[in-house]
Amino acid sequence: MARHSQRTRRARRSPGVKKGIACLAALCCPAAAQKAATLAFTDQATGIQFQRFFGAKTGFGFGVALPTSPSTSFIGQLSFPLANGAGWGGFSLTGDMEGPLLMAAWADGKGGVMSSFRQAFNEDDDPPEVSGLFTVRPIAEATSVNNTFLTYTFLCEGCLDASLGLSAAQAAGTAEMGWALGSRAVQNQASSAGVLTFHNSGFGDFQANLKAAQSTEFDTWAALAGAPLTAGAAARPFSGNAGNGGDGDDDDSDDEGDSGGAAGGATGGTTGGTTGGAIGGSTGVGGGAIDGGGGNTQFDGDDSDGDSDDD
């Protein structure tokens, strides 16, 4: 019995055994691997109340606001750091980047923000710009950009539809959504069809509490949106049959569950200037961004190459 007990103690000290048990627990009991999730966040410039995912490691944030009876539209807010004005960020209407409607935003190099709808058909190629019965209307009061940070707030009209990846019915509860962030410059950044480089800064999915994102103030906030932007001439029609319908192979998330701090305080948010003319799919915004990265402590869920191999 004594020798048996000694062997048991040695096994407990083995890091490999501990790591193996942890992995099995995550596979067998999904609750053990806690997913990144949204928390309440209020934009300081407009008072819009979002449910927002925020990644502490990357500084990437995406918030969503909905009416109490969701139909086809929502208000979104992308916020993320830039490297000397370079980089891009985006979100997906599902946890899969292949197939559903995507949106990406980046600095246009002229003091404004460029955005466009995209659809990915594989993991390797730049997702082409797409068009359809959906449109984006920027909210200038909460949109800004400088060399280090970008915030893009918008009304996404006609964006809730099962064929696009997320339906109004799903907005009654919690839904999985995706995000991606790249730090390299977008090629042809003044065009809505600019070439997006690989999302080298991070990517993954999160649980969006869409029920909690509903507000009776939605119509008031939506009235802040400007004119709808038009897609570029080369945009292709959105394909409702694209993608594999799964979670995809490009998500290397280890869902570490790091608590996210606020690099900019709980207030977050940004203030911007006025909307300029739309070039393809951009909204020109004057003024610099106030660091609006942080605010709420929540599970990070940032993905970056190599994280999954951490001991």
Backbone bond lengths (Angstrom), bond angles and torsions (degrees), N, CA, C in turn:
res aa  C-N    CA-C-N  psi(-1)  N-CA   C-N-CA  omega(-1)  CA-C   N-CA-C  phi
1 M - - - 1.462 - - 1.517 111.25 -
2 A 1.353 115.17 -38.00 1.461 118.63 -178.71 1.518 110.74 -64.03
3 R 1.356 116.19 -45.21 1.458 118.60 -179.86 1.525 111.73 -66.07
4 H 1.322 116.97 -36.76 1.473 120.45 177.37 1.534 110.23 -60.98
5 S 1.326 116.65 -42.62 1.463 120.51 179.72 1.511 110.83 -64.54
6 Q 1.345 117.62 -37.23 1.463 120.46 179.59 1.515 110.68 -64.97
7 R 1.336 116.62 -42.76 1.470 119.36 178.13 1.515 110.76 -61.95
8 T 1.326 117.30 -37.58 1.461 120.61 178.71 1.515 111.40 -62.84
9 R 1.336 116.75 -41.55 1.461 119.79 179.69 1.518 110.92 -64.51
10 R 1.344 118.45 -39.71 1.463 120.67 178.74 1.519 110.79 -63.28
11 A 1.318 116.99 -40.27 1.468 120.46 179.65 1.510 110.86 -62.03
12 R 1.315 117.03 -38.38 1.451 120.31 -178.97 1.521 111.98 -66.84
13 R 1.330 117.36 -27.36 1.458 120.18 -179.24 1.521 112.11 -82.34
14 S 1.331 118.06 -9.02 1.461 121.08 -176.02 1.518 110.83 -76.68
15 P 1.369 118.89 117.30 1.469 120.40 -179.84 1.511 112.53 -65.48
16 G 1.366 116.14 -29.78 1.453 118.44 179.80 1.514 112.02 -65.57
17 V 1.344 115.13 -41.22 1.455 119.80 178.19 1.517 110.50 -64.13
18 K 1.344 115.90 -43.59 1.460 119.79 -179.95 1.522 111.26 -60.99
19 K 1.345 115.62 -43.25 1.459 119.32 -178.90 1.520 110.61 -66.23
20 G 1.369 115.82 -38.80 1.452 118.94 179.00 1.515 112.17 -63.95
21 I 1.331 116.01 -41.40 1.464 120.21 178.51 1.514 110.46 -63.55
22 A 1.347 116.38 -41.11 1.462 120.01 179.69 1.514 111.19 -62.02
23 C 1.350 115.57 -41.16 1.468 119.42 180.00 1.519 110.83 -65.69
24 L 1.326 116.78 -42.03 1.453 120.03 178.89 1.522 110.82 -64.21
25 A 1.332 116.39 -38.27 1.460 119.77 179.25 1.515 110.70 -63.56
26 A 1.333 116.29 -39.05 1.458 119.70 179.82 1.515 111.39 -67.31
27 L 1.368 116.31 -35.80 1.457 119.96 -179.35 1.522 111.79 -74.82
28 C 1.333 115.45 -42.70 1.463 119.46 -176.04 1.520 113.15 -80.86
29 C 1.301 115.69 -30.41 1.462 120.93 -176.81 1.517 108.98 -127.13
30 P 1.329 119.58 87.67 1.452 122.46 -176.47 1.513 113.53 -52.23
31 A 1.334 117.70 -29.81 1.464 119.62 -179.23 1.517 111.26 -63.60
32 A 1.359 117.07 -22.18 1.450 120.03 -179.17 1.519 111.14 -71.72
33 A 1.328 117.29 -27.46 1.460 121.71 177.16 1.515 107.52 -101.72
34 Q 1.320 116.45 89.06 1.455 121.05 -171.55 1.526 111.15 -70.31
35 K 1.316 116.15 129.51 1.454 121.33 -177.69 1.515 111.08 -81.72
36 A 1.325 114.97 150.71 1.454 119.74 173.93 1.527 108.71 -62.53
37 A 1.314 117.00 143.77 1.456 120.95 -175.90 1.518 110.92 -141.87
38 T 1.315 115.61 162.26 1.458 121.09 179.60 1.529 111.04 -84.13
39 L 1.331 114.33 156.94 1.449 122.15 174.37 1.524 108.79 -135.38
40 A 1.306 116.47 164.26 1.466 120.99 179.66 1.528 110.87 -64.92
41 F 1.321 116.12 138.71 1.466 122.86 179.84 1.520 108.36 -150.98
42 T 1.319 117.11 134.88 1.460 121.82 179.72 1.518 110.67 -114.18
43 D 1.320 116.99 126.02 1.455 121.80 176.52 1.531 109.07 -73.01
44 Q 1.324 116.58 127.70 1.450 121.22 -175.15 1.529 113.06 -70.32
45 A 1.320 117.31 -32.22 1.462 120.41 -175.69 1.523 113.07 -72.74
46 T 1.330 117.23 -33.97 1.462 121.09 -173.11 1.525 114.21 -120.25
47 G 1.308 117.06 -18.14 1.461 120.29 -174.98 1.515 113.32 81.49
48 I 1.330 118.00 5.14 1.467 120.55 178.75 1.524 109.14 -64.43
49 Q 1.320 115.39 131.72 1.460 121.63 -178.18 1.528 109.43 -101.77
50 F 1.310 115.42 115.22 1.457 122.29 -176.65 1.526 111.32 -107.19
51 Q 1.321 114.93 160.62 1.447 122.67 156.16 1.525 103.95 -99.07
52 R 1.347 116.83 118.81 1.460 119.35 -170.19 1.522 112.40 -125.86
53 F 1.336 114.57 134.62 1.458 121.83 167.38 1.523 107.15 -87.48
54 F 1.337 116.94 134.67 1.455 120.75 176.45 1.517 109.85 -136.44
55 G 1.332 116.83 128.55 1.458 121.85 178.43 1.516 110.75 -99.75
56 A 1.324 117.02 116.97 1.460 121.01 -176.06 1.520 112.16 -67.24
57 K 1.327 117.53 -33.80 1.460 119.96 -177.74 1.517 112.51 -74.08
58 T 1.306 117.83 -34.42 1.461 121.12 -176.46 1.519 113.59 -101.99
59 G 1.321 118.20 -23.62 1.459 120.64 -174.27 1.512 112.86 79.68
60 F 1.347 116.87 9.47 1.463 121.03 179.68 1.524 110.00 -81.52
61 G 1.335 116.00 137.84 1.453 120.71 176.03 1.517 111.73 -137.17
62 F 1.318 115.94 145.40 1.461 121.29 172.28 1.518 108.38 -141.13
63 G 1.344 115.27 124.47 1.447 120.73 179.08 1.512 112.03 -118.09
64 V 1.324 116.35 154.05 1.459 121.56 -179.86 1.522 109.34 -137.88
65 A 1.337 116.01 140.13 1.467 123.14 176.14 1.525 108.11 -130.89
66 L 1.333 116.22 143.20 1.463 122.37 -174.59 1.524 110.92 -135.92
67 P 1.344 117.17 159.17 1.470 120.07 171.53 1.523 110.00 -75.85
68 T 1.313 116.87 167.36 1.470 120.17 -178.83 1.526 112.12 -67.78
69 S 1.318 116.56 -24.25 1.470 121.24 174.38 1.519 107.56 -122.12
70 P 1.338 118.20 84.59 1.464 121.15 -175.56 1.521 112.37 -55.82
71 S 1.334 115.40 139.22 1.462 120.16 176.40 1.526 109.27 -123.24
72 T 1.317 117.67 -88.18 1.464 118.71 -177.69 1.528 113.43 -128.47
73 S 1.327 118.29 -4.15 1.470 120.51 -173.16 1.523 112.41 -124.66
74 F 1.333 115.13 156.48 1.457 121.67 173.76 1.528 108.69 -149.19
75 I 1.309 116.00 163.59 1.461 121.74 173.21 1.520 107.15 -103.15
76 G 1.321 116.30 132.33 1.459 121.18 179.74 1.514 111.43 -122.92
77 Q 1.320 115.77 158.52 1.459 120.77 174.75 1.526 109.66 -142.77
78 L 1.327 115.52 118.64 1.456 122.70 173.40 1.517 108.70 -99.43
79 S 1.324 117.93 135.32 1.460 121.41 175.00 1.520 108.54 -145.02
80 F 1.330 116.04 135.40 1.462 119.50 -177.68 1.530 110.70 -166.98
81 P 1.332 117.87 157.94 1.461 121.30 179.74 1.523 111.87 -76.94
82 L 1.322 115.31 154.20 1.454 123.17 175.04 1.525 108.89 -118.02
83 A 1.321 116.05 155.74 1.466 121.78 176.94 1.521 107.63 -108.53
84 N 1.338 116.72 97.45 1.465 121.57 -175.53 1.527 111.54 53.73
85 G 1.309 115.05 42.14 1.460 120.72 178.10 1.512 114.81 85.61
86 A 1.330 117.54 -5.43 1.464 120.85 -177.75 1.521 111.05 -99.03
87 G 1.325 115.02 155.23 1.454 121.54 177.37 1.517 111.79 121.86
88 W 1.317 115.43 170.03 1.464 121.56 179.22 1.532 108.99 -153.26
89 G 1.313 114.77 157.90 1.456 120.87 175.61 1.513 110.07 -138.72
90 G 1.310 116.80 154.97 1.456 119.43 -179.26 1.513 112.51 -158.10
91 F 1.322 115.02 170.89 1.457 121.00 177.83 1.521 109.95 -138.16
92 S 1.315 114.29 161.05 1.461 122.48 178.60 1.521 108.67 -123.55
93 L 1.324 116.79 147.41 1.463 120.92 179.36 1.520 113.18 -75.53
94 T 1.330 117.43 -5.75 1.464 121.62 172.61 1.522 107.38 -136.62
95 G 1.332 117.18 179.01 1.449 120.52 176.58 1.507 113.17 -76.10
96 D 1.325 117.56 -6.34 1.460 123.23 -179.76 1.515 109.13 -100.72
97 M 1.312 117.53 135.25 1.462 120.81 178.60 1.531 112.23 -85.94
98 E 1.323 117.75 -14.52 1.458 120.81 -178.76 1.523 110.33 -99.94
99 G 1.329 116.56 118.08 1.457 120.75 175.81 1.509 115.61 112.39
100 P 1.340 120.10 -56.22 1.466 119.89 -174.83 1.520 112.62 -74.54
101 L 1.318 115.60 171.98 1.462 121.54 177.20 1.525 109.39 -69.77
102 L 1.326 115.01 131.94 1.454 122.96 176.94 1.521 109.06 -117.74
103 M 1.321 116.46 159.31 1.458 121.12 168.57 1.519 108.11 -135.85
104 A 1.330 115.87 139.38 1.459 121.46 176.53 1.523 108.82 -127.23
105 A 1.325 115.77 150.97 1.461 121.41 178.11 1.519 109.29 -139.31
106 W 1.330 116.09 151.31 1.463 121.63 -179.92 1.525 108.89 -161.49
107 A 1.311 117.77 167.89 1.457 121.89 176.86 1.525 109.32 -75.39
108 D 1.331 116.69 135.56 1.470 119.12 -176.06 1.523 113.59 -86.68
109 G 1.341 117.29 0.16 1.457 120.56 179.30 1.511 114.07 82.59
110 K 1.329 117.04 0.47 1.461 121.45 -178.21 1.528 111.13 -124.01
111 G 1.318 116.32 18.82 1.458 120.69 -179.05 1.510 114.35 89.84
112 G 1.326 117.34 8.02 1.461 121.29 -178.60 1.515 112.02 -124.19
113 V 1.317 115.21 -176.69 1.461 122.80 179.31 1.522 108.91 -114.81
114 M 1.312 116.18 132.55 1.458 122.52 175.26 1.522 108.51 -105.84
115 S 1.318 117.01 140.37 1.460 120.27 176.61 1.519 109.39 -143.49
116 S 1.311 115.85 156.65 1.463 119.92 174.09 1.515 109.99 -160.74
117 F 1.329 114.42 154.60 1.462 121.20 174.12 1.524 108.26 -80.25
118 R 1.321 115.94 141.61 1.460 121.35 -179.28 1.526 110.01 -133.41
119 Q 1.325 115.12 165.35 1.464 121.64 172.76 1.514 108.16 -145.61
120 A 1.327 116.33 123.25 1.461 121.43 -179.29 1.523 110.54 -93.44
121 F 1.319 115.22 137.94 1.467 120.89 179.82 1.521 111.60 -111.95
122 N 1.334 117.38 -12.01 1.457 122.58 174.77 1.521 108.03 -158.45
123 E 1.326 116.26 179.83 1.456 120.80 -174.96 1.518 113.16 -87.52
124 D 1.318 118.19 -11.35 1.458 120.80 -168.95 1.523 114.74 -102.58
125 D 1.315 118.06 -37.24 1.455 120.59 -171.65 1.525 112.50 -90.59
126 D 1.335 114.53 155.05 1.455 120.50 173.97 1.527 108.74 -60.39
127 P 1.342 118.55 124.90 1.478 119.60 -179.25 1.527 110.00 -67.72
128 P 1.322 118.21 126.25 1.465 120.58 -177.47 1.525 112.64 -71.18
129 E 1.318 115.51 156.08 1.461 121.28 174.84 1.521 109.40 -69.60
130 V 1.321 116.86 140.70 1.456 121.19 -179.83 1.522 110.41 -129.59
131 S 1.312 114.68 161.00 1.468 121.51 178.11 1.522 108.80 -133.42
132 G 1.326 116.09 164.65 1.451 120.88 -179.91 1.510 110.56 177.64
133 L 1.319 116.85 -154.57 1.462 121.49 -179.43 1.525 110.33 -86.44
134 F 1.301 116.76 37.75 1.461 123.32 178.73 1.529 107.69 -134.25
135 T 1.298 115.54 153.27 1.459 120.26 -178.82 1.521 109.87 -152.66
136 V 1.318 115.93 162.15 1.458 121.13 178.59 1.523 109.43 -120.98
137 R 1.333 115.17 138.33 1.464 121.92 177.98 1.524 108.01 -125.59
138 P 1.322 118.56 109.42 1.465 121.43 -176.25 1.530 112.72 -64.70
139 I 1.312 115.61 147.14 1.458 122.89 172.48 1.524 106.35 -106.89
140 A 1.337 116.14 98.94 1.465 122.05 -170.01 1.522 113.06 -63.38
141 E 1.324 117.74 -33.38 1.462 120.62 -176.67 1.525 112.44 -62.73
142 A 1.297 116.91 -23.50 1.467 121.24 -178.70 1.521 111.00 -121.91
143 T 1.328 116.28 31.88 1.460 121.85 177.00 1.517 108.71 -127.71
144 S 1.313 117.49 130.37 1.464 121.27 -179.41 1.513 110.36 -160.90
145 V 1.334 115.58 162.19 1.455 120.20 -179.08 1.524 109.42 -156.32
146 N 1.330 115.72 144.05 1.455 121.81 167.89 1.521 107.46 -143.64
147 N 1.315 118.44 -161.03 1.458 120.06 -176.10 1.518 113.89 -73.09
148 T 1.323 117.11 -15.93 1.457 119.71 -173.67 1.520 115.31 -117.49
149 F 1.333 117.80 -16.02 1.466 118.49 -175.26 1.522 110.98 -154.33
150 L 1.321 114.82 146.67 1.466 121.80 179.12 1.518 109.16 -132.57
151 T 1.318 115.72 135.90 1.466 121.96 171.54 1.524 108.36 -130.62
152 Y 1.303 115.98 128.72 1.464 121.84 -177.79 1.520 108.45 -129.67
153 T 1.334 116.01 115.09 1.461 122.08 -179.58 1.520 108.66 -114.56
154 F 1.308 117.17 138.10 1.462 119.73 -169.52 1.523 111.65 -156.92
155 L 1.316 114.62 157.46 1.460 122.51 169.70 1.518 107.01 -98.55
156 C 1.312 116.32 122.61 1.467 121.48 -179.96 1.529 107.56 -102.69
157 E 1.320 115.91 103.25 1.465 121.02 -176.15 1.525 110.81 -94.18
158 G 1.332 115.38 135.97 1.463 120.25 -179.84 1.513 113.04 71.65
159 C 1.337 117.29 17.80 1.460 121.05 -174.46 1.527 113.93 -91.58
160 L 1.330 117.24 -13.59 1.460 119.87 177.77 1.520 109.39 -97.56
161 D 1.316 115.39 105.97 1.457 121.76 -179.50 1.519 107.11 -160.44
162 A 1.300 117.06 139.05 1.459 120.55 -177.66 1.521 111.97 -57.45
163 S 1.325 117.88 -33.69 1.459 120.85 -178.81 1.526 112.18 -69.50
164 L 1.345 116.73 -19.11 1.462 121.24 -179.85 1.525 111.73 -93.68
165 G 1.333 116.63 -12.37 1.452 121.09 178.06 1.510 114.98 123.43
166 L 1.335 117.80 -24.89 1.459 121.29 -177.79 1.522 109.16 -141.13
167 S 1.315 116.68 122.64 1.457 120.68 -177.10 1.524 111.05 -100.89
168 A 1.323 116.28 164.86 1.459 121.44 177.13 1.524 110.68 -62.03
169 A 1.332 117.00 -35.45 1.462 120.41 179.90 1.531 111.20 -62.92
170 Q 1.331 117.11 -36.39 1.458 120.95 179.41 1.526 111.85 -69.22
171 A 1.337 116.29 -21.37 1.462 120.95 -179.34 1.522 112.09 -72.96
172 A 1.320 117.06 -0.05 1.461 120.96 177.98 1.524 111.45 -82.26
173 G 1.324 117.18 -8.42 1.455 120.18 -178.37 1.509 112.00 -140.78
174 T 1.333 115.26 -131.85 1.460 121.83 179.56 1.520 109.13 -113.17
175 A 1.325 116.36 138.13 1.460 120.97 -178.90 1.522 109.66 -133.73
176 E 1.316 116.14 149.58 1.456 121.16 176.95 1.524 109.32 -84.85
177 M 1.335 116.28 131.58 1.456 122.49 176.91 1.523 108.49 -128.63
178 G 1.331 116.36 166.55 1.457 120.54 -177.28 1.517 112.42 -122.35
179 W 1.323 116.12 162.83 1.460 121.84 179.17 1.524 109.95 -145.55
180 A 1.333 115.88 158.69 1.462 121.37 177.20 1.518 109.17 -153.19
181 L 1.334 115.68 150.02 1.467 121.48 -177.81 1.517 109.85 -145.43
182 G 1.330 116.11 129.92 1.463 121.92 176.04 1.513 110.56 -124.81
183 S 1.315 117.13 145.41 1.462 120.86 -177.77 1.521 113.56 -103.26
184 R 1.322 116.72 -6.09 1.468 119.85 -178.83 1.526 111.03 -88.69
185 A 1.306 115.67 156.30 1.464 121.18 -175.30 1.525 111.92 -64.46
186 V 1.327 115.45 141.71 1.463 121.74 173.72 1.523 107.86 -78.82
187 Q 1.302 116.86 130.10 1.455 120.68 178.25 1.532 109.94 -75.55
188 N 1.326 116.15 137.22 1.467 121.59 -177.37 1.526 109.50 58.06
189 Q 1.341 115.40 53.70 1.455 121.23 -170.57 1.520 114.33 -67.23
190 A 1.313 119.01 -17.16 1.462 121.06 179.20 1.521 112.74 -81.45
191 S 1.335 116.74 -2.09 1.466 121.62 -179.48 1.522 109.99 -110.01
192 S 1.325 116.13 144.44 1.464 119.92 176.45 1.527 111.42 -66.67
193 A 1.340 116.54 -15.83 1.459 121.36 177.54 1.523 111.33 -97.15
194 G 1.342 117.37 18.91 1.454 121.08 179.88 1.520 112.13 -51.44
195 V 1.333 115.88 147.08 1.466 121.30 -176.09 1.518 109.70 -82.52
196 L 1.332 115.99 121.05 1.457 122.01 -179.71 1.527 109.90 -87.18
197 T 1.326 116.01 126.84 1.452 120.51 175.70 1.523 109.87 -78.13
198 F 1.332 116.44 173.62 1.460 121.13 -178.34 1.530 110.72 -60.47
199 H 1.331 116.02 145.13 1.458 121.31 -179.47 1.534 110.07 -77.47
200 N 1.330 115.09 70.05 1.461 121.44 -173.30 1.523 114.32 -71.98
201 S 1.325 118.11 -17.11 1.467 120.29 -177.56 1.523 113.20 -87.00
202 G 1.330 117.10 -18.54 1.452 119.50 178.59 1.508 112.93 155.17
203 F 1.310 116.08 160.07 1.459 122.55 176.20 1.514 108.15 -167.25
204 G 1.314 116.66 160.84 1.457 120.33 179.33 1.512 111.57 163.66
205 D 1.324 116.63 -158.25 1.455 120.64 179.41 1.522 109.70 -136.13
206 F 1.300 116.13 169.73 1.462 121.85 -179.52 1.521 108.96 -155.19
207 Q 1.308 115.57 162.13 1.454 122.06 178.14 1.527 108.98 -94.78
208 A 1.329 116.73 116.80 1.462 122.08 179.95 1.527 109.68 -95.96
209 N 1.306 115.98 120.15 1.463 121.10 178.03 1.531 107.85 -82.08
210 L 1.316 116.35 84.88 1.464 121.40 -174.54 1.522 112.37 -74.17
211 K 1.305 116.88 -26.62 1.472 119.49 175.65 1.523 109.50 -63.06
212 A 1.333 116.41 -44.24 1.463 120.80 179.93 1.525 112.03 -72.08
213 A 1.336 117.14 -15.95 1.462 121.00 -179.81 1.530 112.29 -81.22
214 Q 1.323 117.58 -6.70 1.467 121.20 -177.42 1.529 111.26 -79.07
215 S 1.342 115.44 140.03 1.465 120.33 -178.75 1.524 110.98 -147.32
216 T 1.320 115.57 146.78 1.467 121.00 175.56 1.524 111.48 -72.43
217 E 1.347 117.35 -11.47 1.464 121.70 -179.58 1.530 112.64 -90.52
218 F 1.325 116.54 4.17 1.464 119.56 -173.58 1.524 112.67 -55.89
219 D 1.314 118.02 -46.76 1.469 120.66 -177.10 1.524 111.31 -61.85
220 T 1.324 116.78 -36.14 1.474 120.58 177.61 1.517 110.06 -64.76
221 W 1.316 117.05 -43.61 1.462 120.53 179.33 1.528 111.22 -68.72
222 A 1.328 117.40 -39.35 1.464 121.27 -178.98 1.528 111.05 -63.89
223 A 1.337 116.97 -29.37 1.466 121.16 179.97 1.519 112.22 -67.04
224 L 1.348 117.64 -12.93 1.462 121.56 177.95 1.530 112.11 -78.33
225 A 1.315 116.96 -13.85 1.465 121.20 -175.46 1.522 111.70 -70.78
226 G 1.317 115.44 145.31 1.455 121.58 178.58 1.515 112.21 -86.12
227 A 1.318 115.28 -159.77 1.469 121.44 -178.34 1.526 110.42 -69.22
228 P 1.331 116.86 149.66 1.469 119.90 178.14 1.523 111.22 -67.35
229 L 1.314 116.18 144.22 1.454 121.85 178.15 1.525 110.06 -91.72
230 T 1.294 115.73 149.25 1.469 120.40 -179.32 1.516 110.21 -101.89
231 A 1.296 115.60 147.95 1.465 120.64 178.35 1.524 109.78 -73.77
232 G 1.325 115.56 159.39 1.455 120.48 177.81 1.518 111.80 -66.71
233 A 1.318 115.84 160.97 1.466 120.87 -176.79 1.528 112.42 -62.58
234 A 1.326 116.83 -26.72 1.468 119.88 -176.84 1.523 112.77 -92.33
235 A 1.316 117.72 3.53 1.474 120.04 -179.23 1.525 110.35 -63.14
236 R 1.316 116.47 137.94 1.460 120.87 179.16 1.530 109.32 -98.15
237 P 1.333 118.11 155.15 1.466 120.12 178.81 1.528 111.23 -63.28
238 F 1.320 115.97 141.58 1.459 120.34 176.88 1.520 109.21 -62.38
239 S 1.337 116.26 137.57 1.461 121.86 -179.88 1.519 109.81 -104.35
240 G 1.329 116.58 116.50 1.454 120.43 -178.87 1.507 114.06 -74.83
241 N 1.332 118.07 -7.20 1.461 121.09 -177.36 1.515 113.13 -108.36
242 A 1.335 117.02 9.67 1.463 119.69 -177.37 1.520 110.29 -79.78
243 G 1.331 115.80 163.90 1.465 120.62 175.58 1.504 112.00 86.76
244 N 1.325 114.17 169.00 1.463 119.24 -176.88 1.513 112.84 -104.36
245 G 1.334 116.65 -2.19 1.447 119.64 177.01 1.509 115.21 77.36
246 G 1.349 116.84 -0.12 1.458 119.95 -179.92 1.504 111.37 -103.89
247 D 1.333 114.69 -163.23 1.447 120.49 -179.00 1.508 112.53 -85.97
248 G 1.346 117.28 -8.46 1.453 120.27 177.87 1.515 111.74 82.08
249 D 1.342 115.10 161.73 1.454 120.88 -179.00 1.512 112.80 -101.60
250 D 1.331 117.64 -1.34 1.444 118.67 -174.86 1.517 113.30 -93.04
251 D 1.301 117.97 6.99 1.456 121.22 -178.78 1.516 109.48 -99.19
252 D 1.353 116.15 104.36 1.449 119.94 -179.22 1.512 110.94 -101.04
253 S 1.317 116.10 31.78 1.463 121.10 -175.05 1.516 111.87 -63.57
254 D 1.358 114.83 133.91 1.451 118.43 171.19 1.521 110.15 -105.71
255 D 1.339 116.98 -0.79 1.454 121.98 176.24 1.522 111.41 43.21
256 E 1.338 115.25 60.00 1.451 120.04 -173.90 1.517 113.36 -65.52
257 G 1.323 117.29 -23.94 1.447 118.82 178.32 1.510 113.71 76.53
258 D 1.365 117.12 26.38 1.456 119.15 176.55 1.513 109.69 -63.84
259 S 1.302 116.89 141.13 1.454 119.08 177.60 1.504 108.91 -77.07
260 G 1.311 116.85 132.33 1.454 121.88 -175.54 1.496 111.40 -89.72
261 G 1.321 116.82 127.00 1.459 120.94 176.52 1.496 110.25 -90.35
262 A 1.287 118.29 -179.46 1.439 123.49 179.46 1.491 109.13 -113.04
263 A 1.338 115.61 113.20 1.451 118.09 174.02 1.483 106.49 -87.22
264 G 1.121 131.82 65.67 1.435 128.77 -173.80 1.510 108.29 150.62
265 G 1.313 117.48 1.79 1.443 119.12 174.31 1.495 113.62 87.51
266 A 1.285 116.32 169.12 1.456 122.16 -176.18 1.500 112.14 -69.16
267 T 1.314 117.15 -17.48 1.454 118.04 -177.77 1.500 111.49 -70.68
268 G 1.344 118.22 -38.61 1.456 120.83 -178.96 1.500 109.88 54.60
269 G 1.313 114.68 -150.22 1.447 120.03 174.72 1.508 112.73 70.56
270 T 1.321 116.51 166.26 1.441 121.58 177.36 1.501 109.11 -141.63
271 T 1.321 115.00 161.05 1.446 119.30 171.18 1.504 108.34 -118.97
272 G 1.302 117.30 143.04 1.443 120.99 -177.80 1.505 110.95 -134.14
273 G 1.312 114.31 -179.87 1.438 119.43 179.51 1.504 110.50 -91.32
274 T 1.302 116.27 -139.84 1.452 120.26 -177.01 1.508 110.67 -103.88
275 T 1.293 115.64 157.90 1.450 120.79 -179.70 1.519 110.33 -75.76
276 G 1.334 114.58 133.48 1.450 119.93 177.10 1.506 109.54 -95.15
277 G 1.326 116.27 -164.97 1.452 119.78 -179.87 1.502 111.26 -73.54
278 A 1.294 116.06 146.81 1.459 120.57 179.41 1.502 109.50 -83.63
279 I 1.346 115.45 128.00 1.458 120.68 175.93 1.512 106.08 -112.15
280 G 1.288 117.97 104.72 1.457 120.85 -176.11 1.512 109.83 69.55
281 G 1.299 116.89 -84.23 1.459 119.87 -179.54 1.501 111.12 -141.31
282 S 1.328 119.52 35.17 1.449 120.14 -175.14 1.506 111.72 -113.61
283 T 1.322 114.70 159.49 1.446 120.20 171.33 1.509 107.76 -125.78
284 G 1.311 117.76 120.21 1.449 120.87 -179.53 1.507 109.29 -77.78
285 V 1.315 116.02 130.66 1.451 120.05 -177.68 1.505 109.81 -131.63
286 G 1.313 117.28 128.24 1.447 120.82 177.52 1.504 110.54 -88.62
287 G 1.322 115.90 164.89 1.458 120.16 176.47 1.503 112.45 86.34
288 G 1.320 115.71 161.62 1.453 121.04 -177.92 1.508 111.03 -99.41
289 A 1.301 114.79 160.49 1.466 120.34 -179.28 1.510 110.40 -86.14
290 I 1.304 116.44 133.19 1.452 121.14 168.19 1.509 106.47 -79.34
291 D 1.343 116.54 133.04 1.455 118.29 -178.81 1.508 109.61 -52.06
292 G 1.327 115.74 109.70 1.458 119.61 -176.83 1.493 112.01 -113.82
293 G 1.334 115.39 21.99 1.446 118.53 -172.49 1.495 114.81 -60.73
294 G 1.290 118.37 -55.02 1.450 118.74 -163.79 1.497 114.74 -93.68
295 G 1.270 114.42 -144.06 1.445 119.31 178.19 1.500 111.85 131.98
296 N 1.311 116.94 -65.48 1.449 120.10 -170.90 1.517 111.58 -113.13
297 T 1.303 116.07 144.04 1.453 120.67 174.80 1.520 107.98 -85.31
298 Q 1.343 115.20 124.61 1.446 119.06 -179.41 1.506 109.14 -158.27
299 F 1.302 116.70 172.20 1.447 119.71 -179.54 1.513 109.92 -68.75
300 D 1.325 114.22 132.63 1.449 121.14 -169.27 1.509 113.23 -74.08
301 G 1.317 116.63 -61.29 1.458 120.08 178.21 1.500 114.63 70.96
302 D 1.359 119.09 8.92 1.450 120.19 178.54 1.514 109.76 -63.01
303 D 1.315 115.93 142.15 1.452 121.13 176.79 1.508 108.41 -117.64
304 S 1.296 117.01 133.69 1.448 120.73 171.37 1.504 107.53 -146.90
305 D 1.334 115.96 153.69 1.443 120.24 -174.45 1.523 110.49 -56.18
306 G 1.304 116.82 127.67 1.447 121.82 175.59 1.510 114.37 99.05
307 D 1.312 119.06 -15.20 1.462 120.41 -177.05 1.518 112.36 -61.60
308 S 1.327 115.75 -35.01 1.451 118.80 -174.40 1.515 112.89 -68.74
309 D 1.354 117.29 -10.51 1.445 120.28 -179.16 1.504 112.82 -97.36
310 D 1.318 117.00 4.17 1.448 119.75 -179.74 1.522 110.48 -65.34
311 D 1.337 115.47 142.64 1.457 119.26 176.51 1.500 110.50 -77.20
